[in-house]
């Protein structure tokens, strides 16, 4: 599924992805293939998952490389 990062806290290593329909999914850097590329507005591919605490994004792949 495609989306983009709408919230991100580098210190906590957590954020929120919004998909193309406007649905939101929490994510953690432990579910990212390239944690260094994560920042606000970066486009991503991800797999939506669910748990008792709500939907979350797994296998998050940033579609842009980290900016130096």
PDB file of N, CA, C, O and CB in Angstrom:
ATOM      1  N   UNK A   1       0.848  -1.161   0.000  1.00  0.00           N
ATOM      2  CA  UNK A   1       0.000   0.000   0.000  1.00  0.00           C
ATOM      3  C   UNK A   1       0.902   1.234   0.000  1.00  0.00           C
ATOM      4  O   UNK A   1       1.993   1.209   0.570  1.00  0.00           O
ATOM      5  CB  UNK A   1      -0.969  -0.008   1.220  1.00  0.00           C
ATOM      6  N   UNK A   2       0.457   2.286  -0.624  1.00  0.00           N
ATOM      7  CA  UNK A   2       1.223   3.533  -0.672  1.00  0.00           C
ATOM      8  C   UNK A   2       0.671   4.547   0.324  1.00  0.00           C
ATOM      9  O   UNK A   2      -0.523   4.568   0.623  1.00  0.00           O
ATOM     10  CB  UNK A   2       1.203   4.123  -2.091  1.00  0.00           C
ATOM     11  N   UNK A   3       1.573   5.383   0.827  1.00  0.00           N
ATOM     12  CA  UNK A   3       1.191   6.453   1.728  1.00  0.00           C
ATOM     13  C   UNK A   3       2.346   7.417   1.897  1.00  0.00           C
ATOM     14  O   UNK A   3       3.330   7.367   1.159  1.00  0.00           O
ATOM     15  CB  UNK A   3       0.750   5.895   3.084  1.00  0.00           C
ATOM     16  N   UNK A   4       2.214   8.306   2.890  1.00  0.00           N
ATOM     17  CA  UNK A   4       3.305   9.225   3.210  1.00  0.00           C
ATOM     18  C   UNK A   4       3.287   9.511   4.711  1.00  0.00           C
ATOM     19  O   UNK A   4       2.256   9.383   5.371  1.00  0.00           O
ATOM     20  CB  UNK A   4       3.183  10.551   2.390  1.00  0.00           C
ATOM     21  N   UNK A   5       4.436   9.895   5.228  1.00  0.00           N
ATOM     22  CA  UNK A   5       4.593  10.143   6.658  1.00  0.00           C
ATOM     23  C   UNK A   5       3.976  11.501   6.997  1.00  0.00           C
ATOM     24  O   UNK A   5       4.366  12.524   6.434  1.00  0.00           O
ATOM     25  CB  UNK A   5       6.098  10.094   7.075  1.00  0.00           C
ATOM     26  N   UNK A   6       3.003  11.505   7.928  1.00  0.00           N
ATOM     27  CA  UNK A   6       2.345  12.753   8.329  1.00  0.00           C
ATOM     28  C   UNK A   6       2.752  13.194   9.734  1.00  0.00           C
ATOM     29  O   UNK A   6       2.566  14.357  10.095  1.00  0.00           O
ATOM     30  CB  UNK A   6       0.832  12.589   8.261  1.00  0.00           C
ATOM     31  N   UNK A   7       3.302  12.282  10.526  1.00  0.00           N
ATOM     32  CA  UNK A   7       3.824  12.598  11.860  1.00  0.00           C
ATOM     33  C   UNK A   7       5.060  11.735  12.071  1.00  0.00           C
ATOM     34  O   UNK A   7       5.094  10.567  11.686  1.00  0.00           O
ATOM     35  CB  UNK A   7       2.743  12.347  12.993  1.00  0.00           C
ATOM     36  N   UNK A   8       6.083  12.337  12.695  1.00  0.00           N
ATOM     37  CA  UNK A   8       7.283  11.552  12.974  1.00  0.00           C
ATOM     38  C   UNK A   8       8.048  12.167  14.137  1.00  0.00           C
ATOM     39  O   UNK A   8       8.329  13.366  14.141  1.00  0.00           O
ATOM     40  CB  UNK A   8       8.182  11.461  11.723  1.00  0.00           C
ATOM     41  N   UNK A   9       8.383  11.343  15.120  1.00  0.00           N
ATOM     42  CA  UNK A   9       9.173  11.744  16.275  1.00  0.00           C
ATOM     43  C   UNK A   9      10.460  10.936  16.261  1.00  0.00           C
ATOM     44  O   UNK A   9      10.474   9.763  16.636  1.00  0.00           O
ATOM     45  CB  UNK A   9       8.386  11.537  17.610  1.00  0.00           C
ATOM     46  N   UNK A  10      11.538  11.572  15.826  1.00  0.00           N
ATOM     47  CA  UNK A  10      12.832  10.901  15.709  1.00  0.00           C
ATOM     48  C   UNK A  10      13.310  10.358  17.050  1.00  0.00           C
ATOM     49  O   UNK A  10      13.875   9.267  17.108  1.00  0.00           O
ATOM     50  CB  UNK A  10      13.871  11.858  15.140  1.00  0.00           C
ATOM     51  N   UNK A  11      13.088  11.110  18.133  1.00  0.00           N
ATOM     52  CA  UNK A  11      13.540  10.679  19.462  1.00  0.00           C
ATOM     53  C   UNK A  11      12.863   9.397  19.923  1.00  0.00           C
ATOM     54  O   UNK A  11      13.508   8.530  20.511  1.00  0.00           O
ATOM     55  CB  UNK A  11      13.286  11.774  20.475  1.00  0.00           C
ATOM     56  N   UNK A  12      11.579   9.273  19.662  1.00  0.00           N
ATOM     57  CA  UNK A  12      10.843   8.064  20.050  1.00  0.00           C
ATOM     58  C   UNK A  12      10.925   6.969  18.999  1.00  0.00           C
ATOM     59  O   UNK A  12      10.684   5.799  19.296  1.00  0.00           O
ATOM     60  CB  UNK A  12       9.392   8.402  20.311  1.00  0.00           C
ATOM     61  N   UNK A  13      11.271   7.352  17.752  1.00  0.00           N
ATOM     62  CA  UNK A  13      11.336   6.368  16.675  1.00  0.00           C
ATOM     63  C   UNK A  13       9.972   5.881  16.243  1.00  0.00           C
ATOM     64  O   UNK A  13       9.805   4.724  15.857  1.00  0.00           O
ATOM     65  CB  UNK A  13      12.169   5.200  17.099  1.00  0.00           C
ATOM     66  N   UNK A  14       8.987   6.780  16.310  1.00  0.00           N
ATOM     67  CA  UNK A  14       7.608   6.424  15.967  1.00  0.00           C
ATOM     68  C   UNK A  14       6.976   7.514  15.128  1.00  0.00           C
ATOM     69  O   UNK A  14       7.409   8.666  15.159  1.00  0.00           O
ATOM     70  CB  UNK A  14       6.774   6.181  17.234  1.00  0.00           C
ATOM     71  N   UNK A  15       5.949   7.144  14.375  1.00  0.00           N
ATOM     72  CA  UNK A  15       5.247   8.130  13.577  1.00  0.00           C
ATOM     73  C   UNK A  15       3.931   7.585  13.068  1.00  0.00           C
ATOM     74  O   UNK A  15       3.445   6.544  13.508  1.00  0.00           O
ATOM     75  CB  UNK A  15       6.105   8.582  12.420  1.00  0.00           C
ATOM     76  N   UNK A  16       3.363   8.337  12.111  1.00  0.00           N
ATOM     77  CA  UNK A  16       2.072   7.982  11.527  1.00  0.00           C
ATOM     78  C   UNK A  16       2.174   8.120  10.010  1.00  0.00           C
ATOM     79  O   UNK A  16       2.714   9.097   9.493  1.00  0.00           O
ATOM     80  CB  UNK A  16       0.922   8.881  12.098  1.00  0.00           C
ATOM     81  N   UNK A  17       1.647   7.130   9.319  1.00  0.00           N
ATOM     82  CA  UNK A  17       1.561   7.139   7.860  1.00  0.00           C
ATOM     83  C   UNK A  17       0.098   7.312   7.488  1.00  0.00           C
ATOM     84  O   UNK A  17      -0.783   6.718   8.109  1.00  0.00           O
ATOM     85  CB  UNK A  17       2.157   5.825   7.233  1.00  0.00           C
ATOM     86  N   UNK A  18      -0.157   8.132   6.467  1.00  0.00           N
ATOM     87  CA  UNK A  18      -1.505   8.278   5.931  1.00  0.00           C
ATOM     88  C   UNK A  18      -1.528   7.674   4.534  1.00  0.00           C
ATOM     89  O   UNK A  18      -0.678   7.991   3.702  1.00  0.00           O
ATOM     90  CB  UNK A  18      -1.949   9.779   5.905  1.00  0.00           C
ATOM     91  N   UNK A  19      -2.502   6.802   4.274  1.00  0.00           N
ATOM     92  CA  UNK A  19      -2.578   6.190   2.952  1.00  0.00           C
ATOM     93  C   UNK A  19      -3.345   7.093   1.994  1.00  0.00           C
ATOM     94  O   UNK A  19      -3.765   8.187   2.372  1.00  0.00           O
ATOM     95  CB  UNK A  19      -3.244   4.805   3.032  1.00  0.00           C
ATOM     96  N   UNK A  20      -3.526   6.644   0.769  1.00  0.00           N
ATOM     97  CA  UNK A  20      -4.160   7.454  -0.266  1.00  0.00           C
ATOM     98  C   UNK A  20      -5.635   7.721  -0.003  1.00  0.00           C
ATOM     99  O   UNK A  20      -6.202   8.650  -0.578  1.00  0.00           O
ATOM    100  CB  UNK A  20      -4.006   6.783  -1.595  1.00  0.00           C
ATOM    101  N   UNK A  21      -6.266   6.926   0.853  1.00  0.00           N
ATOM    102  CA  UNK A  21      -7.677   7.131   1.198  1.00  0.00           C
ATOM    103  C   UNK A  21      -7.846   8.016   2.424  1.00  0.00           C
ATOM    104  O   UNK A  21      -8.965   8.404   2.762  1.00  0.00           O
ATOM    105  CB  UNK A  21      -8.355   5.795   1.439  1.00  0.00           C
ATOM    106  N   UNK A  22      -6.730   8.341   3.098  1.00  0.00           N
ATOM    107  CA  UNK A  22      -6.805   9.156   4.300  1.00  0.00           C
ATOM    108  C   UNK A  22      -6.766   8.357   5.593  1.00  0.00           C
ATOM    109  O   UNK A  22      -6.818   8.938   6.677  1.00  0.00           O
ATOM    110  CB  UNK A  22      -8.043   9.967   4.267  1.00  0.00           C
ATOM    111  N   UNK A  23      -6.673   7.022   5.495  1.00  0.00           N
ATOM    112  CA  UNK A  23      -6.566   6.186   6.696  1.00  0.00           C
ATOM    113  C   UNK A  23      -5.160   6.346   7.278  1.00  0.00           C
ATOM    114  O   UNK A  23      -4.187   6.515   6.543  1.00  0.00           O
ATOM    115  CB  UNK A  23      -6.869   4.677   6.367  1.00  0.00           C
ATOM    116  N   UNK A  24      -5.068   6.290   8.602  1.00  0.00           N
ATOM    117  CA  UNK A  24      -3.783   6.485   9.279  1.00  0.00           C
ATOM    118  C   UNK A  24      -3.327   5.214   9.983  1.00  0.00           C
ATOM    119  O   UNK A  24      -4.124   4.465  10.548  1.00  0.00           O
ATOM    120  CB  UNK A  24      -3.881   7.631  10.286  1.00  0.00           C
ATOM    121  N   UNK A  25      -2.013   4.999   9.928  1.00  0.00           N
ATOM    122  CA  UNK A  25      -1.396   3.815  10.504  1.00  0.00           C
ATOM    123  C   UNK A  25      -0.166   4.232  11.303  1.00  0.00           C
ATOM    124  O   UNK A  25       0.727   4.890  10.769  1.00  0.00           O
ATOM    125  CB  UNK A  25      -1.019   2.791   9.400  1.00  0.00           C
ATOM    126  N   UNK A  26      -0.115   3.859  12.563  1.00  0.00           N
ATOM    127  CA  UNK A  26       1.076   4.103  13.373  1.00  0.00           C
ATOM    128  C   UNK A  26       2.206   3.220  12.864  1.00  0.00           C
ATOM    129  O   UNK A  26       1.964   2.139  12.326  1.00  0.00           O
ATOM    130  CB  UNK A  26       0.796   3.833  14.882  1.00  0.00           C
ATOM    131  N   UNK A  27       3.440   3.681  13.036  1.00  0.00           N
ATOM    132  CA  UNK A  27       4.583   2.846  12.692  1.00  0.00           C
ATOM    133  C   UNK A  27       5.727   3.111  13.655  1.00  0.00           C
ATOM    134  O   UNK A  27       5.775   4.139  14.331  1.00  0.00           O
ATOM    135  CB  UNK A  27       5.030   3.100  11.242  1.00  0.00           C
ATOM    136  N   UNK A  28       6.636   2.165  13.697  1.00  0.00           N
ATOM    137  CA  UNK A  28       7.842   2.258  14.503  1.00  0.00           C
ATOM    138  C   UNK A  28       9.030   2.045  13.581  1.00  0.00           C
ATOM    139  O   UNK A  28       8.916   1.324  12.590  1.00  0.00           O
ATOM    140  CB  UNK A  28       7.835   1.220  15.674  1.00  0.00           C
ATOM    141  N   UNK A  29      10.165   2.657  13.887  1.00  0.00           N
ATOM    142  CA  UNK A  29      11.356   2.481  13.059  1.00  0.00           C
ATOM    143  C   UNK A  29      11.790   1.023  12.963  1.00  0.00           C
ATOM    144  O   UNK A  29      12.461   0.640  12.005  1.00  0.00           O
ATOM    145  CB  UNK A  29      12.491   3.312  13.608  1.00  0.00           C
ATOM    146  N   UNK A  30      11.415   0.207  13.946  1.00  0.00           N
ATOM    147  CA  UNK A  30      11.782  -1.214  13.879  1.00  0.00           C
ATOM    148  C   UNK A  30      11.088  -1.918  12.722  1.00  0.00           C
ATOM    149  O   UNK A  30      11.489  -3.018  12.341  1.00  0.00           O
ATOM    150  CB  UNK A  30      11.436  -1.916  15.192  1.00  0.00           C
ATOM    151  N   UNK A  31      10.041  -1.294  12.150  1.00  0.00           N
ATOM    152  CA  UNK A  31       9.333  -1.864  11.004  1.00  0.00           C
ATOM    153  C   UNK A  31       9.763  -1.233   9.680  1.00  0.00           C
ATOM    154  O   UNK A  31       9.141  -1.486   8.649  1.00  0.00           O
ATOM    155  CB  UNK A  31       7.838  -1.697  11.186  1.00  0.00           C
ATOM    156  N   UNK A  32      10.826  -0.408   9.695  1.00  0.00           N
ATOM    157  CA  UNK A  32      11.287   0.301   8.498  1.00  0.00           C
ATOM    158  C   UNK A  32      12.543  -0.349   7.924  1.00  0.00           C
ATOM    159  O   UNK A  32      13.417  -0.797   8.666  1.00  0.00           O
ATOM    160  CB  UNK A  32      11.559   1.777   8.822  1.00  0.00           C
ATOM    161  N   UNK A  33      12.622  -0.394   6.608  1.00  0.00           N
ATOM    162  CA  UNK A  33      13.802  -0.962   5.962  1.00  0.00           C
ATOM    163  C   UNK A  33      14.969   0.024   5.938  1.00  0.00           C
ATOM    164  O   UNK A  33      16.125  -0.395   5.886  1.00  0.00           O
ATOM    165  CB  UNK A  33      13.463  -1.394   4.544  1.00  0.00           C
ATOM    166  N   UNK A  34      14.682   1.327   5.975  1.00  0.00           N
ATOM    167  CA  UNK A  34      15.723   2.357   5.944  1.00  0.00           C
ATOM    168  C   UNK A  34      15.340   3.460   6.924  1.00  0.00           C
ATOM    169  O   UNK A  34      14.805   4.495   6.524  1.00  0.00           O
ATOM    170  CB  UNK A  34      15.914   2.933   4.496  1.00  0.00           C
ATOM    171  N   UNK A  35      15.615   3.238   8.206  1.00  0.00           N
ATOM    172  CA  UNK A  35      15.212   4.178   9.249  1.00  0.00           C
ATOM    173  C   UNK A  35      15.811   5.566   9.034  1.00  0.00           C
ATOM    174  O   UNK A  35      15.200   6.564   9.417  1.00  0.00           O
ATOM    175  CB  UNK A  35      15.621   3.649  10.612  1.00  0.00           C
ATOM    176  N   UNK A  36      16.984   5.644   8.433  1.00  0.00           N
ATOM    177  CA  UNK A  36      17.626   6.935   8.203  1.00  0.00           C
ATOM    178  C   UNK A  36      16.897   7.817   7.206  1.00  0.00           C
ATOM    179  O   UNK A  36      17.120   9.028   7.180  1.00  0.00           O
ATOM    180  CB  UNK A  36      19.016   6.722   7.734  1.00  0.00           C
ATOM    181  N   UNK A  37      16.030   7.236   6.383  1.00  0.00           N
ATOM    182  CA  UNK A  37      15.301   7.998   5.369  1.00  0.00           C
ATOM    183  C   UNK A  37      13.965   8.533   5.887  1.00  0.00           C
ATOM    184  O   UNK A  37      13.294   9.291   5.186  1.00  0.00           O
ATOM    185  CB  UNK A  37      15.063   7.131   4.147  1.00  0.00           C
ATOM    186  N   UNK A  38      13.575   8.155   7.090  1.00  0.00           N
ATOM    187  CA  UNK A  38      12.264   8.548   7.591  1.00  0.00           C
ATOM    188  C   UNK A  38      12.256  10.002   8.051  1.00  0.00           C
ATOM    189  O   UNK A  38      13.110  10.433   8.826  1.00  0.00           O
ATOM    190  CB  UNK A  38      11.843   7.636   8.736  1.00  0.00           C
ATOM    191  N   UNK A  39      11.272  10.744   7.554  1.00  0.00           N
ATOM    192  CA  UNK A  39      11.041  12.138   7.920  1.00  0.00           C
ATOM    193  C   UNK A  39       9.635  12.508   7.448  1.00  0.00           C
ATOM    194  O   UNK A  39       8.991  11.725   6.749  1.00  0.00           O
ATOM    195  CB  UNK A  39      12.133  13.094   7.289  1.00  0.00           C
ATOM    196  N   UNK A  40       9.163  13.674   7.818  1.00  0.00           N
ATOM    197  CA  UNK A  40       7.835  14.110   7.398  1.00  0.00           C
ATOM    198  C   UNK A  40       7.730  14.168   5.879  1.00  0.00           C
ATOM    199  O   UNK A  40       8.684  14.528   5.188  1.00  0.00           O
ATOM    200  CB  UNK A  40       7.510  15.477   7.998  1.00  0.00           C
ATOM    201  N   UNK A  41       6.577  13.816   5.381  1.00  0.00           N
ATOM    202  CA  UNK A  41       6.199  13.877   3.965  1.00  0.00           C
ATOM    203  C   UNK A  41       6.907  12.888   3.052  1.00  0.00           C
ATOM    204  O   UNK A  41       6.666  12.906   1.845  1.00  0.00           O
ATOM    205  CB  UNK A  41       6.451  15.230   3.462  1.00  0.00           C
ATOM    206  N   UNK A  42       7.772  12.023   3.580  1.00  0.00           N
ATOM    207  CA  UNK A  42       8.425  11.038   2.704  1.00  0.00           C
ATOM    208  C   UNK A  42       7.379  10.010   2.254  1.00  0.00           C
ATOM    209  O   UNK A  42       6.628   9.492   3.081  1.00  0.00           O
ATOM    210  CB  UNK A  42       9.629  10.329   3.443  1.00  0.00           C
ATOM    211  N   UNK A  43       7.326   9.711   0.945  1.00  0.00           N
ATOM    212  CA  UNK A  43       6.403   8.673   0.474  1.00  0.00           C
ATOM    213  C   UNK A  43       6.936   7.290   0.840  1.00  0.00           C
ATOM    214  O   UNK A  43       8.146   7.065   0.846  1.00  0.00           O
ATOM    215  CB  UNK A  43       6.192   8.781  -1.057  1.00  0.00           C
ATOM    216  N   UNK A  44       6.032   6.376   1.142  1.00  0.00           N
ATOM    217  CA  UNK A  44       6.412   5.027   1.562  1.00  0.00           C
ATOM    218  C   UNK A  44       5.482   3.979   0.965  1.00  0.00           C
ATOM    219  O   UNK A  44       4.348   4.274   0.586  1.00  0.00           O
ATOM    220  CB  UNK A  44       6.406   4.923   3.087  1.00  0.00           C
ATOM    221  N   UNK A  45       5.979   2.769   0.892  1.00  0.00           N
ATOM    222  CA  UNK A  45       5.162   1.576   0.679  1.00  0.00           C
ATOM    223  C   UNK A  45       5.127   0.854   2.013  1.00  0.00           C
ATOM    224  O   UNK A  45       6.113   0.872   2.750  1.00  0.00           O
ATOM    225  CB  UNK A  45       5.735   0.650  -0.482  1.00  0.00           C
ATOM    226  N   UNK A  46       4.005   0.215   2.339  1.00  0.00           N
ATOM    227  CA  UNK A  46       3.902  -0.498   3.612  1.00  0.00           C
ATOM    228  C   UNK A  46       2.808  -1.541   3.540  1.00  0.00           C
ATOM    229  O   UNK A  46       1.967  -1.531   2.641  1.00  0.00           O
ATOM    230  CB  UNK A  46       3.632   0.477   4.766  1.00  0.00           C
ATOM    231  N   UNK A  47       2.839  -2.449   4.518  1.00  0.00           N
ATOM    232  CA  UNK A  47       1.790  -3.459   4.657  1.00  0.00           C
ATOM    233  C   UNK A  47       0.929  -3.076   5.861  1.00  0.00           C
ATOM    234  O   UNK A  47       1.441  -2.994   6.977  1.00  0.00           O
ATOM    235  CB  UNK A  47       2.400  -4.906   4.826  1.00  0.00           C
ATOM    236  N   UNK A  48      -0.360  -2.842   5.659  1.00  0.00           N
ATOM    237  CA  UNK A  48      -1.230  -2.536   6.788  1.00  0.00           C
ATOM    238  C   UNK A  48      -1.485  -3.787   7.624  1.00  0.00           C
ATOM    239  O   UNK A  48      -1.733  -4.869   7.092  1.00  0.00           O
ATOM    240  CB  UNK A  48      -2.559  -1.941   6.297  1.00  0.00           C
ATOM    241  N   UNK A  49      -1.419  -3.619   8.917  1.00  0.00           N
ATOM    242  CA  UNK A  49      -1.672  -4.706   9.862  1.00  0.00           C
ATOM    243  C   UNK A  49      -2.629  -4.185  10.930  1.00  0.00           C
ATOM    244  O   UNK A  49      -2.895  -2.985  11.005  1.00  0.00           O
ATOM    245  CB  UNK A  49      -0.334  -5.235  10.503  1.00  0.00           C
ATOM    246  N   UNK A  50      -3.135  -5.079  11.740  1.00  0.00           N
ATOM    247  CA  UNK A  50      -4.015  -4.692  12.823  1.00  0.00           C
ATOM    248  C   UNK A  50      -3.682  -5.444  14.096  1.00  0.00           C
ATOM    249  O   UNK A  50      -3.139  -6.548  14.063  1.00  0.00           O
ATOM    250  CB  UNK A  50      -5.457  -4.930  12.440  1.00  0.00           C
ATOM    251  N   UNK A  51      -4.015  -4.827  15.213  1.00  0.00           N
ATOM    252  CA  UNK A  51      -3.831  -5.454  16.515  1.00  0.00           C
ATOM    253  C   UNK A  51      -4.930  -4.951  17.436  1.00  0.00           C
ATOM    254  O   UNK A  51      -5.766  -4.146  17.025  1.00  0.00           O
ATOM    255  CB  UNK A  51      -2.415  -5.151  17.106  1.00  0.00           C
ATOM    256  N   UNK A  52      -4.934  -5.414  18.664  1.00  0.00           N
ATOM    257  CA  UNK A  52      -5.938  -4.958  19.629  1.00  0.00           C
ATOM    258  C   UNK A  52      -5.842  -3.459  19.880  1.00  0.00           C
ATOM    259  O   UNK A  52      -6.831  -2.821  20.239  1.00  0.00           O
ATOM    260  CB  UNK A  52      -5.783  -5.711  20.945  1.00  0.00           C
ATOM    261  N   UNK A  53      -4.636  -2.891  19.689  1.00  0.00           N
ATOM    262  CA  UNK A  53      -4.461  -1.451  19.919  1.00  0.00           C
ATOM    263  C   UNK A  53      -4.711  -0.626  18.656  1.00  0.00           C
ATOM    264  O   UNK A  53      -4.560   0.596  18.688  1.00  0.00           O
ATOM    265  CB  UNK A  53      -3.056  -1.175  20.437  1.00  0.00           C
ATOM    266  N   UNK A  54      -5.090  -1.265  17.545  1.00  0.00           N
ATOM    267  CA  UNK A  54      -5.442  -0.542  16.331  1.00  0.00           C
ATOM    268  C   UNK A  54      -4.552  -0.872  15.155  1.00  0.00           C
ATOM    269  O   UNK A  54      -3.661  -1.716  15.251  1.00  0.00           O
ATOM    270  CB  UNK A  54      -5.395   0.918  16.584  1.00  0.00           C
ATOM    271  N   UNK A  55      -4.804  -0.192  14.029  1.00  0.00           N
ATOM    272  CA  UNK A  55      -4.015  -0.466  12.830  1.00  0.00           C
ATOM    273  C   UNK A  55      -2.590   0.060  12.948  1.00  0.00           C
ATOM    274  O   UNK A  55      -2.338   1.065  13.613  1.00  0.00           O
ATOM    275  CB  UNK A  55      -4.685   0.143  11.616  1.00  0.00           C
ATOM    276  N   UNK A  56      -1.655  -0.638  12.287  1.00  0.00           N
ATOM    277  CA  UNK A  56      -0.283  -0.157  12.247  1.00  0.00           C
ATOM    278  C   UNK A  56       0.342  -0.560  10.923  1.00  0.00           C
ATOM    279  O   UNK A  56      -0.174  -1.430  10.222  1.00  0.00           O
ATOM    280  CB  UNK A  56       0.540  -0.711  13.438  1.00  0.00           C
ATOM    281  N   UNK A  57       1.453   0.075  10.584  1.00  0.00           N
ATOM    282  CA  UNK A  57       2.164  -0.202   9.337  1.00  0.00           C
ATOM    283  C   UNK A  57       3.361  -1.100   9.618  1.00  0.00           C
ATOM    284  O   UNK A  57       4.121  -0.862  10.557  1.00  0.00           O
ATOM    285  CB  UNK A  57       2.617   1.111   8.656  1.00  0.00           C
ATOM    286  N   UNK A  58       3.520  -2.123   8.803  1.00  0.00           N
ATOM    287  CA  UNK A  58       4.669  -3.026   8.896  1.00  0.00           C
ATOM    288  C   UNK A  58       5.387  -3.011   7.548  1.00  0.00           C
ATOM    289  O   UNK A  58       4.825  -2.573   6.544  1.00  0.00           O
ATOM    290  CB  UNK A  58       4.224  -4.487   9.290  1.00  0.00           C
ATOM    291  N   UNK A  59       6.611  -3.484   7.530  1.00  0.00           N
ATOM    292  CA  UNK A  59       7.424  -3.551   6.313  1.00  0.00           C
ATOM    293  C   UNK A  59       7.388  -2.208   5.564  1.00  0.00           C
ATOM    294  O   UNK A  59       7.084  -2.149   4.373  1.00  0.00           O
ATOM    295  CB  UNK A  59       6.922  -4.694   5.392  1.00  0.00           C
ATOM    296  N   UNK A  60       7.708  -1.137   6.299  1.00  0.00           N
ATOM    297  CA  UNK A  60       7.679   0.210   5.737  1.00  0.00           C
ATOM    298  C   UNK A  60       8.942   0.444   4.906  1.00  0.00           C
ATOM    299  O   UNK A  60      10.060   0.291   5.396  1.00  0.00           O
ATOM    300  CB  UNK A  60       7.556   1.277   6.863  1.00  0.00           C
ATOM    301  N   UNK A  61       8.742   0.815   3.644  1.00  0.00           N
ATOM    302  CA  UNK A  61       9.855   1.053   2.721  1.00  0.00           C
ATOM    303  C   UNK A  61       9.784   2.505   2.238  1.00  0.00           C
ATOM    304  O   UNK A  61       8.880   2.847   1.476  1.00  0.00           O
ATOM    305  CB  UNK A  61       9.811   0.051   1.505  1.00  0.00           C
ATOM    306  N   UNK A  62      10.712   3.363   2.661  1.00  0.00           N
ATOM    307  CA  UNK A  62      10.736   4.736   2.164  1.00  0.00           C
ATOM    308  C   UNK A  62      11.035   4.738   0.660  1.00  0.00           C
ATOM    309  O   UNK A  62      11.874   3.967   0.195  1.00  0.00           O
ATOM    310  CB  UNK A  62      11.790   5.580   2.934  1.00  0.00           C
ATOM    311  N   UNK A  63      10.360   5.594  -0.091  1.00  0.00           N
ATOM    312  CA  UNK A  63      10.553   5.673  -1.524  1.00  0.00           C
ATOM    313  C   UNK A  63      11.535   6.777  -1.911  1.00  0.00           C
ATOM    314  O   UNK A  63      11.760   7.024  -3.096  1.00  0.00           O
ATOM    315  CB  UNK A  63       9.227   5.898  -2.208  1.00  0.00           C
ATOM    316  N   UNK A  64      12.116   7.438  -0.918  1.00  0.00           N
ATOM    317  CA  UNK A  64      13.165   8.439  -1.126  1.00  0.00           C
ATOM    318  C   UNK A  64      14.322   8.082  -0.228  1.00  0.00           C
ATOM    319  O   UNK A  64      14.122   7.555   0.866  1.00  0.00           O
ATOM    320  CB  UNK A  64      12.655   9.889  -0.836  1.00  0.00           C
ATOM    321  N   UNK A  65      15.526   8.360  -0.672  1.00  0.00           N
ATOM    322  CA  UNK A  65      16.722   8.112   0.136  1.00  0.00           C
ATOM    323  C   UNK A  65      16.905   9.231   1.156  1.00  0.00           C
ATOM    324  O   UNK A  65      16.355  10.321   0.999  1.00  0.00           O
ATOM    325  CB  UNK A  65      17.977   7.991  -0.762  1.00  0.00           C
ATOM    326  N   UNK A  66      17.673   8.955   2.192  1.00  0.00           N
ATOM    327  CA  UNK A  66      17.970   9.941   3.215  1.00  0.00           C
ATOM    328  C   UNK A  66      18.714  11.134   2.613  1.00  0.00           C
ATOM    329  O   UNK A  66      19.556  10.970   1.730  1.00  0.00           O
ATOM    330  CB  UNK A  66      18.794   9.309   4.344  1.00  0.00           C
ATOM    331  N   UNK A  67      18.395  12.323   3.097  1.00  0.00           N
ATOM    332  CA  UNK A  67      19.056  13.536   2.638  1.00  0.00           C
ATOM    333  C   UNK A  67      20.277  13.777   3.508  1.00  0.00           C
ATOM    334  O   UNK A  67      20.174  13.740   4.734  1.00  0.00           O
ATOM    335  CB  UNK A  67      18.093  14.757   2.678  1.00  0.00           C
ATOM    336  N   UNK A  68      21.442  14.024   2.895  1.00  0.00           N
ATOM    337  CA  UNK A  68      22.657  14.238   3.691  1.00  0.00           C
ATOM    338  C   UNK A  68      22.788  15.655   4.138  1.00  0.00           C
ATOM    339  O   UNK A  68      23.754  16.001   4.818  1.00  0.00           O
ATOM    340  CB  UNK A  68      23.879  13.849   2.914  1.00  0.00           C
TER     341      UNK A  68
END
